[in-house]
């Protein structure tokens, strides 16, 4: 009798453990750009949330295979996960709410001014940098917030303010005065890496944050090209890419399939390259803005061969696309230096627009396109 009772107790304990492991539904996670309420992991795994970024790691058991979910700050693929999946984020989001914030950098004072989308009417101001610096905003510490950073051409030093450690800063030398800074997450560790492109040789030099002390050197492009890095193949890595104004051609090195590249003709010599994820498929789309007509030409990666033309902006505006409404798609937007107004077409609400005054004529607009605009040859930039 005692042995039978022990067996019964053991069986009940086993059933209790199994019922605890096979939960019918994951807890709903809501913060910024995501809301997960379906069965994500039925038997293990860990979840890690850092503001706007959502990370799913170490899943075992029976996940929902075959599902692809994505939003402004996350991308989740169904199946058995091993490790962590990061989505390359390009919007300036200083408050980690999954929406791009309006921001400018004032070179004459070195002040950064950001209008927080999470707290309407509130803003932040931070002095960082000097007049001859170049702004290199990014996400260098993987806390879901954009970090303030500048690159000093005279010394090649990057000065970064990590948002996860207020009051501290990082200073690292990388690059020559003639280089073009091209930060991005080239190693898919969830942190932006310091990178420069050397026009004189066409070499890209990237200091990998995932492997401290190591770097990569890759020759790609010619002196008259414009660097347009982005995640064009949805592997969470920033791809080395250039746009050649002379023939309007995009040359992209696919990090998903090393040794292969993509060549696509899109745009004319006077266009401004404006890559971004306009269709929400977690891939950077090829796009240009034609300043004389104020027209955006977007080639959608989710529908090969399909494109959209949007009339938005006028001569003298600066393209500043980003996900301002938190729907996982880059919104067409321009900043008008003459009056400091940001004009945004939210993709979540077609046919509507917002107009927000933020900045002075001498400011530099901070957006996903800041680095591209700064790298455009002076002769072309003067016509913007």
C-alpha atoms as a printed R data frame, in Angstrom:
    type eleno elety resid chain resno      x      y       z
1   ATOM     1    CA   UNK     A     1  0.000  0.000   0.000
2   ATOM     2    CA   UNK     A     2  2.799  2.404   0.879
3   ATOM     3    CA   UNK     A     3  4.564  1.677  -2.418
4   ATOM     4    CA   UNK     A     4  1.302  2.293  -4.368
5   ATOM     5    CA   UNK     A     5  0.787  5.649  -2.608
6   ATOM     6    CA   UNK     A     6  4.303  6.696  -3.455
7   ATOM     7    CA   UNK     A     7  3.703  5.865  -7.108
8   ATOM     8    CA   UNK     A     8  0.458  7.856  -7.069
9   ATOM     9    CA   UNK     A     9  2.220 10.873  -5.508
10  ATOM    10    CA   UNK     A    10  5.014 10.646  -8.103
11  ATOM    11    CA   UNK     A    11  2.487 10.562 -10.936
12  ATOM    12    CA   UNK     A    12  0.650 13.600  -9.602
13  ATOM    13    CA   UNK     A    13  3.911 15.528  -9.254
14  ATOM    14    CA   UNK     A    14  4.859 14.658 -12.840
15  ATOM    15    CA   UNK     A    15  1.474 15.854 -14.144
16  ATOM    16    CA   UNK     A    16  1.810 19.062 -12.145
17  ATOM    17    CA   UNK     A    17  5.229 19.717 -13.661
18  ATOM    18    CA   UNK     A    18  3.973 19.042 -17.184
19  ATOM    19    CA   UNK     A    19  1.006 21.362 -16.718
20  ATOM    20    CA   UNK     A    20  3.370 24.081 -15.529
21  ATOM    21    CA   UNK     A    21  5.637 23.635 -18.558
22  ATOM    22    CA   UNK     A    22  3.010 23.520 -21.328
23  ATOM    23    CA   UNK     A    23  1.346 26.840 -20.792
24  ATOM    24    CA   UNK     A    24 -1.498 27.451 -23.279
25  ATOM    25    CA   UNK     A    25 -0.660 31.083 -23.927
26  ATOM    26    CA   UNK     A    26  2.295 33.381 -23.411
27  ATOM    27    CA   UNK     A    27  1.717 36.384 -21.225
28  ATOM    28    CA   UNK     A    28  0.841 39.494 -23.208
29  ATOM    29    CA   UNK     A    29  3.802 41.828 -23.539
30  ATOM    30    CA   UNK     A    30  2.961 45.445 -24.309
31  ATOM    31    CA   UNK     A    31  5.525 48.205 -24.582
32  ATOM    32    CA   UNK     A    32  6.189 50.617 -27.433
33  ATOM    33    CA   UNK     A    33  6.054 48.812 -30.774
34  ATOM    34    CA   UNK     A    34  4.828 45.327 -29.879
35  ATOM    35    CA   UNK     A    35  1.928 43.377 -28.388
36  ATOM    36    CA   UNK     A    36  2.343 39.593 -28.209
37  ATOM    37    CA   UNK     A    37 -0.665 37.608 -27.062
38  ATOM    38    CA   UNK     A    38 -0.481 34.320 -28.950
39  ATOM    39    CA   UNK     A    39  1.297 31.063 -28.044
40  ATOM    40    CA   UNK     A    40  4.925 32.080 -28.377
41  ATOM    41    CA   UNK     A    41  6.726 29.318 -26.451
42  ATOM    42    CA   UNK     A    42  5.035 26.196 -25.123
43  ATOM    43    CA   UNK     A    43  7.809 24.589 -23.167
44  ATOM    44    CA   UNK     A    44 10.708 26.775 -22.296
45  ATOM    45    CA   UNK     A    45 12.776 29.693 -23.467
46  ATOM    46    CA   UNK     A    46 13.358 33.104 -22.050
47  ATOM    47    CA   UNK     A    47 12.040 36.540 -22.931
48  ATOM    48    CA   UNK     A    48 14.024 39.710 -22.584
49  ATOM    49    CA   UNK     A    49 12.473 43.167 -22.930
50  ATOM    50    CA   UNK     A    50 14.393 46.419 -23.142
51  ATOM    51    CA   UNK     A    51 12.075 49.308 -23.914
52  ATOM    52    CA   UNK     A    52 11.138 49.354 -27.589
53  ATOM    53    CA   UNK     A    53 13.276 46.327 -28.540
54  ATOM    54    CA   UNK     A    54 11.841 42.835 -28.099
55  ATOM    55    CA   UNK     A    55 14.233 39.889 -27.882
56  ATOM    56    CA   UNK     A    56 13.254 36.217 -27.692
57  ATOM    57    CA   UNK     A    57 16.020 33.869 -26.605
58  ATOM    58    CA   UNK     A    58 16.836 30.245 -25.850
59  ATOM    59    CA   UNK     A    59 13.475 28.720 -26.796
60  ATOM    60    CA   UNK     A    60 12.989 24.967 -26.372
61  ATOM    61    CA   UNK     A    61  9.851 22.905 -26.552
62  ATOM    62    CA   UNK     A    62  7.112 23.514 -29.119
63  ATOM    63    CA   UNK     A    63  7.018 27.067 -30.482
64  ATOM    64    CA   UNK     A    64  4.656 28.313 -33.174
65  ATOM    65    CA   UNK     A    65  6.474 27.165 -36.282
66  ATOM    66    CA   UNK     A    66  6.038 28.978 -39.560
67  ATOM    67    CA   UNK     A    67  4.950 32.331 -38.134
68  ATOM    68    CA   UNK     A    68  6.719 35.582 -38.981
69  ATOM    69    CA   UNK     A    69  5.808 38.508 -36.751
70  ATOM    70    CA   UNK     A    70  7.451 41.899 -36.900
71  ATOM    71    CA   UNK     A    71  7.027 45.481 -35.772
72  ATOM    72    CA   UNK     A    72  9.000 48.667 -35.342
73  ATOM    73    CA   UNK     A    73 11.572 47.164 -33.003
74  ATOM    74    CA   UNK     A    74 11.321 43.390 -33.313
75  ATOM    75    CA   UNK     A    75 11.156 40.487 -35.737
76  ATOM    76    CA   UNK     A    76 10.206 36.953 -34.640
77  ATOM    77    CA   UNK     A    77 10.293 33.867 -36.871
78  ATOM    78    CA   UNK     A    78  8.372 30.694 -36.042
79  ATOM    79    CA   UNK     A    79 10.308 27.483 -35.433
80  ATOM    80    CA   UNK     A    80 12.950 26.432 -32.950
81  ATOM    81    CA   UNK     A    81 15.097 29.365 -31.922
82  ATOM    82    CA   UNK     A    82 18.723 29.048 -30.879
83  ATOM    83    CA   UNK     A    83 20.249 32.252 -29.613
84  ATOM    84    CA   UNK     A    84 18.878 35.745 -30.117
85  ATOM    85    CA   UNK     A    85 17.227 37.407 -33.089
86  ATOM    86    CA   UNK     A    86 17.761 41.151 -33.485
87  ATOM    87    CA   UNK     A    87 16.097 43.489 -35.898
88  ATOM    88    CA   UNK     A    88 18.216 46.284 -37.355
89  ATOM    89    CA   UNK     A    89 16.541 49.457 -36.156
90  ATOM    90    CA   UNK     A    90 17.037 52.715 -37.998
91  ATOM    91    CA   UNK     A    91 14.683 55.233 -36.375
92  ATOM    92    CA   UNK     A    92 15.890 57.789 -33.817
93  ATOM    93    CA   UNK     A    93 14.013 56.661 -30.691
94  ATOM    94    CA   UNK     A    94 15.510 58.212 -27.566
95  ATOM    95    CA   UNK     A    95 12.665 57.174 -25.234
96  ATOM    96    CA   UNK     A    96 12.341 53.557 -26.451
97  ATOM    97    CA   UNK     A    97  8.603 53.691 -27.091
98  ATOM    98    CA   UNK     A    98  8.826 52.179 -30.562
99  ATOM    99    CA   UNK     A    99  8.226 55.513 -32.321
100 ATOM   100    CA   UNK     A   100 10.721 57.831 -33.983
101 ATOM   101    CA   UNK     A   101 11.244 61.112 -32.123
102 ATOM   102    CA   UNK     A   102 11.785 64.538 -33.648
103 ATOM   103    CA   UNK     A   103 15.350 65.620 -32.933
104 ATOM   104    CA   UNK     A   104 17.972 68.100 -34.072
105 ATOM   105    CA   UNK     A   105 21.631 68.745 -33.353
106 ATOM   106    CA   UNK     A   106 22.794 72.365 -33.130
107 ATOM   107    CA   UNK     A   107 26.434 72.501 -34.298
108 ATOM   108    CA   UNK     A   108 27.237 75.987 -32.998
109 ATOM   109    CA   UNK     A   109 26.442 74.970 -29.415
110 ATOM   110    CA   UNK     A   110 26.721 71.169 -29.653
111 ATOM   111    CA   UNK     A   111 23.222 70.819 -28.199
112 ATOM   112    CA   UNK     A   112 20.932 67.881 -29.006
113 ATOM   113    CA   UNK     A   113 17.192 68.577 -28.684
114 ATOM   114    CA   UNK     A   114 14.721 65.684 -28.784
115 ATOM   115    CA   UNK     A   115 10.927 65.896 -28.634
116 ATOM   116    CA   UNK     A   116  9.709 62.787 -26.798
117 ATOM   117    CA   UNK     A   117  6.845 60.949 -28.518
118 ATOM   118    CA   UNK     A   118  6.112 59.035 -25.306
119 ATOM   119    CA   UNK     A   119  5.479 62.273 -23.386
120 ATOM   120    CA   UNK     A   120  3.773 64.802 -25.676
121 ATOM   121    CA   UNK     A   121  5.029 68.314 -24.989
122 ATOM   122    CA   UNK     A   122  8.179 67.225 -23.170
123 ATOM   123    CA   UNK     A   123 11.693 67.335 -24.579
124 ATOM   124    CA   UNK     A   124 15.271 66.601 -23.684
125 ATOM   125    CA   UNK     A   125 18.388 68.676 -24.255
126 ATOM   126    CA   UNK     A   126 22.006 67.510 -24.033
127 ATOM   127    CA   UNK     A   127 25.259 69.245 -24.910
128 ATOM   128    CA   UNK     A   128 27.558 66.852 -26.762
129 ATOM   129    CA   UNK     A   129 30.046 67.650 -29.473
130 ATOM   130    CA   UNK     A   130 31.580 70.677 -31.134
131 ATOM   131    CA   UNK     A   131 30.927 72.512 -34.365
132 ATOM   132    CA   UNK     A   132 33.328 70.518 -36.534
133 ATOM   133    CA   UNK     A   133 32.017 67.137 -35.352
134 ATOM   134    CA   UNK     A   134 29.663 64.914 -37.313
135 ATOM   135    CA   UNK     A   135 26.603 63.414 -35.610
136 ATOM   136    CA   UNK     A   136 26.614 59.588 -35.602
137 ATOM   137    CA   UNK     A   137 23.471 58.631 -33.653
138 ATOM   138    CA   UNK     A   138 22.923 54.939 -33.070
139 ATOM   139    CA   UNK     A   139 22.187 52.203 -30.541
140 ATOM   140    CA   UNK     A   140 25.538 51.368 -29.099
141 ATOM   141    CA   UNK     A   141 24.501 49.768 -25.797
142 ATOM   142    CA   UNK     A   142 21.471 47.577 -26.624
143 ATOM   143    CA   UNK     A   143 19.028 49.099 -24.154
144 ATOM   144    CA   UNK     A   144 16.366 49.987 -26.709
145 ATOM   145    CA   UNK     A   145 17.197 53.693 -26.712
146 ATOM   146    CA   UNK     A   146 19.041 55.707 -29.326
147 ATOM   147    CA   UNK     A   147 22.362 57.043 -28.111
148 ATOM   148    CA   UNK     A   148 23.804 60.497 -28.676
149 ATOM   149    CA   UNK     A   149 27.187 60.301 -30.413
150 ATOM   150    CA   UNK     A   150 29.547 62.350 -32.556
151 ATOM   151    CA   UNK     A   151 32.599 61.555 -34.673
152 ATOM   152    CA   UNK     A   152 35.493 64.028 -34.717
153 ATOM   153    CA   UNK     A   153 37.171 63.984 -38.151
154 ATOM   154    CA   UNK     A   154 40.256 65.847 -36.919
155 ATOM   155    CA   UNK     A   155 41.174 62.968 -34.593
156 ATOM   156    CA   UNK     A   156 38.985 60.120 -35.824
157 ATOM   157    CA   UNK     A   157 37.542 59.716 -32.316
158 ATOM   158    CA   UNK     A   158 33.981 58.587 -31.644
159 ATOM   159    CA   UNK     A   159 32.398 60.127 -28.534
160 ATOM   160    CA   UNK     A   160 29.308 58.258 -27.362
161 ATOM   161    CA   UNK     A   161 26.879 58.825 -24.503
162 ATOM   162    CA   UNK     A   162 25.500 55.385 -23.527
163 ATOM   163    CA   UNK     A   163 21.888 55.779 -22.437
164 ATOM   164    CA   UNK     A   164 22.139 52.720 -20.165
165 ATOM   165    CA   UNK     A   165 24.875 54.378 -18.075
166 ATOM   166    CA   UNK     A   166 23.902 58.023 -17.483
167 ATOM   167    CA   UNK     A   167 26.840 60.269 -16.649
168 ATOM   168    CA   UNK     A   168 29.399 58.107 -18.454
169 ATOM   169    CA   UNK     A   169 30.781 58.254 -21.984
170 ATOM   170    CA   UNK     A   170 32.917 56.227 -24.359
171 ATOM   171    CA   UNK     A   171 35.690 57.547 -26.599
172 ATOM   172    CA   UNK     A   172 37.265 55.335 -29.263
173 ATOM   173    CA   UNK     A   173 39.528 56.211 -32.161
174 ATOM   174    CA   UNK     A   174 38.428 54.760 -35.491
175 ATOM   175    CA   UNK     A   175 38.953 56.335 -38.866
176 ATOM   176    CA   UNK     A   176 40.820 59.068 -40.710
177 ATOM   177    CA   UNK     A   177 39.748 62.652 -41.341
178 ATOM   178    CA   UNK     A   178 38.844 61.852 -44.950
179 ATOM   179    CA   UNK     A   179 36.661 58.863 -44.035
180 ATOM   180    CA   UNK     A   180 32.862 58.751 -43.964
181 ATOM   181    CA   UNK     A   181 31.354 57.325 -40.734
182 ATOM   182    CA   UNK     A   182 28.930 54.435 -41.386
183 ATOM   183    CA   UNK     A   183 27.740 53.038 -38.021
184 ATOM   184    CA   UNK     A   184 25.505 49.960 -38.072
185 ATOM   185    CA   UNK     A   185 24.996 46.523 -36.557
186 ATOM   186    CA   UNK     A   186 27.271 44.555 -38.877
187 ATOM   187    CA   UNK     A   187 27.686 41.573 -36.534
188 ATOM   188    CA   UNK     A   188 24.052 41.164 -35.413
189 ATOM   189    CA   UNK     A   189 24.726 41.489 -31.680
190 ATOM   190    CA   UNK     A   190 22.071 44.150 -31.145
191 ATOM   191    CA   UNK     A   191 24.626 46.971 -30.878
192 ATOM   192    CA   UNK     A   192 25.717 49.433 -33.529
193 ATOM   193    CA   UNK     A   193 29.355 49.049 -34.525
194 ATOM   194    CA   UNK     A   194 31.737 51.871 -35.314
195 ATOM   195    CA   UNK     A   195 32.446 51.823 -39.026
196 ATOM   196    CA   UNK     A   196 34.001 54.087 -41.636
197 ATOM   197    CA   UNK     A   197 34.068 54.055 -45.414
198 ATOM   198    CA   UNK     A   198 37.234 55.334 -47.114
199 ATOM   199    CA   UNK     A   199 36.223 56.905 -50.456
200 ATOM   200    CA   UNK     A   200 39.812 57.052 -51.749
201 ATOM   201    CA   UNK     A   201 40.101 53.255 -51.676
202 ATOM   202    CA   UNK     A   202 36.473 52.138 -51.345
203 ATOM   203    CA   UNK     A   203 37.299 50.196 -48.179
204 ATOM   204    CA   UNK     A   204 34.871 49.681 -45.300
205 ATOM   205    CA   UNK     A   205 36.484 49.303 -41.875
206 ATOM   206    CA   UNK     A   206 34.167 48.018 -39.141
207 ATOM   207    CA   UNK     A   207 35.082 47.609 -35.465
208 ATOM   208    CA   UNK     A   208 32.888 44.765 -34.217
209 ATOM   209    CA   UNK     A   209 31.243 45.317 -30.836
210 ATOM   210    CA   UNK     A   210 30.498 41.599 -30.573
211 ATOM   211    CA   UNK     A   211 34.213 40.741 -30.755
212 ATOM   212    CA   UNK     A   212 36.132 43.521 -28.967
213 ATOM   213    CA   UNK     A   213 39.486 44.288 -30.567
214 ATOM   214    CA   UNK     A   214 38.616 42.741 -33.925
215 ATOM   215    CA   UNK     A   215 37.613 44.463 -37.143
216 ATOM   216    CA   UNK     A   216 36.729 43.711 -40.737
217 ATOM   217    CA   UNK     A   217 37.986 45.391 -43.902
218 ATOM   218    CA   UNK     A   218 36.003 45.113 -47.120
219 ATOM   219    CA   UNK     A   219 36.516 46.869 -50.440
220 ATOM   220    CA   UNK     A   220 33.180 47.988 -51.892
221 ATOM   221    CA   UNK     A   221 32.480 51.082 -53.921
222 ATOM   222    CA   UNK     A   222 34.299 53.857 -55.710
223 ATOM   223    CA   UNK     A   223 35.129 57.392 -54.650
224 ATOM   224    CA   UNK     A   224 32.009 59.017 -56.136
225 ATOM   225    CA   UNK     A   225 29.577 56.562 -54.513
226 ATOM   226    CA   UNK     A   226 27.319 57.309 -51.544
227 ATOM   227    CA   UNK     A   227 27.302 54.701 -48.733
228 ATOM   228    CA   UNK     A   228 23.791 53.363 -48.002
229 ATOM   229    CA   UNK     A   229 24.199 50.578 -45.404
230 ATOM   230    CA   UNK     A   230 21.082 48.728 -44.252
231 ATOM   231    CA   UNK     A   231 19.623 45.280 -43.627
232 ATOM   232    CA   UNK     A   232 18.491 44.458 -47.159
233 ATOM   233    CA   UNK     A   233 18.273 40.673 -46.655
234 ATOM   234    CA   UNK     A   234 16.622 40.456 -43.196
235 ATOM   235    CA   UNK     A   235 19.397 38.617 -41.372
236 ATOM   236    CA   UNK     A   236 19.719 41.212 -38.582
237 ATOM   237    CA   UNK     A   237 23.061 42.373 -39.981
238 ATOM   238    CA   UNK     A   238 23.758 45.717 -41.584
239 ATOM   239    CA   UNK     A   239 24.820 45.098 -45.181
240 ATOM   240    CA   UNK     A   240 27.622 46.999 -46.889
241 ATOM   241    CA   UNK     A   241 26.056 48.948 -49.757
242 ATOM   242    CA   UNK     A   242 26.621 51.956 -51.992
243 ATOM   243    CA   UNK     A   243 24.521 53.982 -54.423
244 ATOM   244    CA   UNK     A   244 26.230 55.295 -57.554
245 ATOM   245    CA   UNK     A   245 24.711 58.623 -58.624
246 ATOM   246    CA   UNK     A   246 26.351 58.507 -62.065
247 ATOM   247    CA   UNK     A   247 24.160 55.576 -63.126
248 ATOM   248    CA   UNK     A   248 21.587 55.426 -60.325
249 ATOM   249    CA   UNK     A   249 22.680 51.911 -59.382
250 ATOM   250    CA   UNK     A   250 22.610 50.266 -55.942
251 ATOM   251    CA   UNK     A   251 25.375 47.755 -55.164
252 ATOM   252    CA   UNK     A   252 24.596 45.631 -52.102
253 ATOM   253    CA   UNK     A   253 26.770 42.958 -50.462
254 ATOM   254    CA   UNK     A   254 24.456 40.289 -49.060
255 ATOM   255    CA   UNK     A   255 25.607 39.307 -45.561
256 ATOM   256    CA   UNK     A   256 23.120 36.412 -45.501
257 ATOM   257    CA   UNK     A   257 24.936 34.759 -48.427
258 ATOM   258    CA   UNK     A   258 28.609 35.781 -48.208
259 ATOM   259    CA   UNK     A   259 30.284 36.317 -51.551
260 ATOM   260    CA   UNK     A   260 27.092 37.332 -53.340
261 ATOM   261    CA   UNK     A   261 25.823 40.795 -54.174
262 ATOM   262    CA   UNK     A   262 22.799 42.551 -55.627
263 ATOM   263    CA   UNK     A   263 22.806 45.198 -58.336
264 ATOM   264    CA   UNK     A   264 19.653 47.265 -58.908
265 ATOM   265    CA   UNK     A   265 19.210 50.437 -60.944
266 ATOM   266    CA   UNK     A   266 16.932 52.884 -59.124
267 ATOM   267    CA   UNK     A   267 17.137 56.642 -59.281
268 ATOM   268    CA   UNK     A   268 18.846 59.393 -61.257
269 ATOM   269    CA   UNK     A   269 22.018 61.343 -60.489
270 ATOM   270    CA   UNK     A   270 20.258 64.253 -58.753
271 ATOM   271    CA   UNK     A   271 18.168 62.059 -56.448
272 ATOM   272    CA   UNK     A   272 18.770 61.579 -52.722
273 ATOM   273    CA   UNK     A   273 18.950 57.925 -51.574
274 ATOM   274    CA   UNK     A   274 16.379 57.282 -48.822
275 ATOM   275    CA   UNK     A   275 16.507 53.567 -47.916
276 ATOM   276    CA   UNK     A   276 14.195 52.292 -45.172
277 ATOM   277    CA   UNK     A   277 11.678 49.584 -44.316
278 ATOM   278    CA   UNK     A   278  8.579 51.142 -45.861
279 ATOM   279    CA   UNK     A   279  6.560 47.909 -46.127
280 ATOM   280    CA   UNK     A   280  7.275 46.471 -42.675
281 ATOM   281    CA   UNK     A   281  8.873 43.195 -43.796
282 ATOM   282    CA   UNK     A   282 12.070 43.776 -41.775
283 ATOM   283    CA   UNK     A   283 14.096 44.391 -44.933
284 ATOM   284    CA   UNK     A   284 15.512 47.739 -45.989
285 ATOM   285    CA   UNK     A   285 13.794 48.920 -49.169
286 ATOM   286    CA   UNK     A   286 15.589 50.740 -51.946
287 ATOM   287    CA   UNK     A   287 14.193 54.263 -52.304
288 ATOM   288    CA   UNK     A   288 15.080 57.734 -53.559
289 ATOM   289    CA   UNK     A   289 13.657 61.218 -53.086
290 ATOM   290    CA   UNK     A   290 13.595 63.486 -56.142
291 ATOM   291    CA   UNK     A   291 14.011 66.941 -54.696
292 ATOM   292    CA   UNK     A   292 12.992 69.010 -57.738
293 ATOM   293    CA   UNK     A   293  9.608 67.278 -57.858
294 ATOM   294    CA   UNK     A   294  9.321 66.373 -54.164
295 ATOM   295    CA   UNK     A   295  8.623 62.766 -55.160
296 ATOM   296    CA   UNK     A   296  9.564 59.580 -53.326
297 ATOM   297    CA   UNK     A   297 10.162 56.435 -55.405
298 ATOM   298    CA   UNK     A   298 10.088 53.309 -53.228
299 ATOM   299    CA   UNK     A   299 10.923 49.793 -54.434
300 ATOM   300    CA   UNK     A   300  9.218 47.316 -52.093
301 ATOM   301    CA   UNK     A   301 11.254 44.257 -51.088
302 ATOM   302    CA   UNK     A   302  8.087 42.396 -50.038
303 ATOM   303    CA   UNK     A   303  6.658 42.610 -53.579
304 ATOM   304    CA   UNK     A   304  9.489 42.259 -56.100
305 ATOM   305    CA   UNK     A   305  8.933 44.549 -59.066
306 ATOM   306    CA   UNK     A   306  6.331 46.656 -57.275
307 ATOM   307    CA   UNK     A   307  6.990 50.266 -56.363
308 ATOM   308    CA   UNK     A   308  5.186 53.343 -55.112
309 ATOM   309    CA   UNK     A   309  5.527 57.012 -55.976
310 ATOM   310    CA   UNK     A   310  4.591 59.515 -53.272
311 ATOM   311    CA   UNK     A   311  4.625 63.272 -53.712
312 ATOM   312    CA   UNK     A   312  5.847 64.765 -50.431
313 ATOM   313    CA   UNK     A   313  8.141 67.710 -49.872
314 ATOM   314    CA   UNK     A   314  9.641 70.482 -51.940
315 ATOM   315    CA   UNK     A   315 13.008 71.863 -52.997
316 ATOM   316    CA   UNK     A   316 14.969 72.871 -49.910
317 ATOM   317    CA   UNK     A   317 13.465 70.171 -47.669
318 ATOM   318    CA   UNK     A   318 15.486 67.374 -46.073
319 ATOM   319    CA   UNK     A   319 14.154 63.796 -46.205
320 ATOM   320    CA   UNK     A   320 13.858 62.387 -42.647
321 ATOM   321    CA   UNK     A   321 11.940 59.121 -42.940
322 ATOM   322    CA   UNK     A   322 11.370 57.004 -39.828
323 ATOM   323    CA   UNK     A   323  8.658 55.062 -38.024
324 ATOM   324    CA   UNK     A   324  6.885 57.963 -36.328
325 ATOM   325    CA   UNK     A   325  3.622 56.087 -35.668
326 ATOM   326    CA   UNK     A   326  5.033 52.796 -34.367
327 ATOM   327    CA   UNK     A   327  3.451 50.477 -36.940
328 ATOM   328    CA   UNK     A   328  6.698 48.857 -38.061
329 ATOM   329    CA   UNK     A   329  6.909 50.807 -41.323
330 ATOM   330    CA   UNK     A   330  9.093 53.780 -42.174
331 ATOM   331    CA   UNK     A   331  6.966 56.872 -42.810
332 ATOM   332    CA   UNK     A   332  7.658 59.309 -45.612
333 ATOM   333    CA   UNK     A   333  8.732 62.593 -43.972
334 ATOM   334    CA   UNK     A   334 10.621 65.814 -44.646
335 ATOM   335    CA   UNK     A   335 12.079 68.525 -42.447
336 ATOM   336    CA   UNK     A   336 11.864 72.094 -43.735
337 ATOM   337    CA   UNK     A   337 14.893 74.063 -42.460
338 ATOM   338    CA   UNK     A   338 13.345 77.411 -43.408
339 ATOM   339    CA   UNK     A   339 10.656 77.073 -40.724
340 ATOM   340    CA   UNK     A   340 11.914 74.045 -38.751
341 ATOM   341    CA   UNK     A   341  8.728 72.047 -39.412
342 ATOM   342    CA   UNK     A   342  8.631 68.247 -39.717
343 ATOM   343    CA   UNK     A   343  5.976 67.051 -42.184
344 ATOM   344    CA   UNK     A   344  5.136 63.370 -41.743
345 ATOM   345    CA   UNK     A   345  2.796 61.061 -43.652
346 ATOM   346    CA   UNK     A   346  1.941 58.314 -41.114
347 ATOM   347    CA   UNK     A   347  1.617 54.944 -42.872
348 ATOM   348    CA   UNK     A   348 -0.821 53.852 -40.168
349 ATOM   349    CA   UNK     A   349 -3.294 56.534 -41.285
350 ATOM   350    CA   UNK     A   350 -3.118 56.900 -45.091
351 ATOM   351    CA   UNK     A   351 -4.223 60.270 -46.418
352 ATOM   352    CA   UNK     A   352 -3.348 62.145 -43.224
353 ATOM   353    CA   UNK     A   353 -0.237 64.032 -42.159
354 ATOM   354    CA   UNK     A   354  1.286 65.759 -39.155
355 ATOM   355    CA   UNK     A   355  3.224 69.013 -38.999
356 ATOM   356    CA   UNK     A   356  5.470 69.664 -35.985
357 ATOM   357    CA   UNK     A   357  7.810 72.607 -35.524
358 ATOM   358    CA   UNK     A   358 11.169 71.530 -34.093
359 ATOM   359    CA   UNK     A   359 14.524 73.061 -34.903
360 ATOM   360    CA   UNK     A   360 16.248 76.066 -36.450
361 ATOM   361    CA   UNK     A   361 17.493 76.612 -39.976
362 ATOM   362    CA   UNK     A   362 21.109 75.990 -38.900
363 ATOM   363    CA   UNK     A   363 20.341 72.697 -37.135
364 ATOM   364    CA   UNK     A   364 21.027 69.188 -38.391
365 ATOM   365    CA   UNK     A   365 17.904 66.997 -38.427
366 ATOM   366    CA   UNK     A   366 18.492 63.660 -36.665
367 ATOM   367    CA   UNK     A   367 16.804 60.713 -38.358
368 ATOM   368    CA   UNK     A   368 17.479 57.350 -39.976
369 ATOM   369    CA   UNK     A   369 18.889 59.271 -42.952
370 ATOM   370    CA   UNK     A   370 21.253 61.611 -41.082
371 ATOM   371    CA   UNK     A   371 24.433 59.794 -42.026
372 ATOM   372    CA   UNK     A   372 23.427 59.419 -45.685
373 ATOM   373    CA   UNK     A   373 22.606 63.121 -45.993
374 ATOM   374    CA   UNK     A   374 25.915 64.056 -44.350
375 ATOM   375    CA   UNK     A   375 27.855 61.872 -46.802
376 ATOM   376    CA   UNK     A   376 26.280 63.331 -49.940
377 ATOM   377    CA   UNK     A   377 28.827 65.388 -51.906
378 ATOM   378    CA   UNK     A   378 28.746 69.088 -51.005
379 ATOM   379    CA   UNK     A   379 27.768 70.116 -54.529
380 ATOM   380    CA   UNK     A   380 24.613 68.013 -54.373
381 ATOM   381    CA   UNK     A   381 23.868 68.787 -50.712
382 ATOM   382    CA   UNK     A   382 23.922 72.531 -51.437
383 ATOM   383    CA   UNK     A   383 20.911 72.110 -53.687
384 ATOM   384    CA   UNK     A   384 18.813 70.523 -50.939
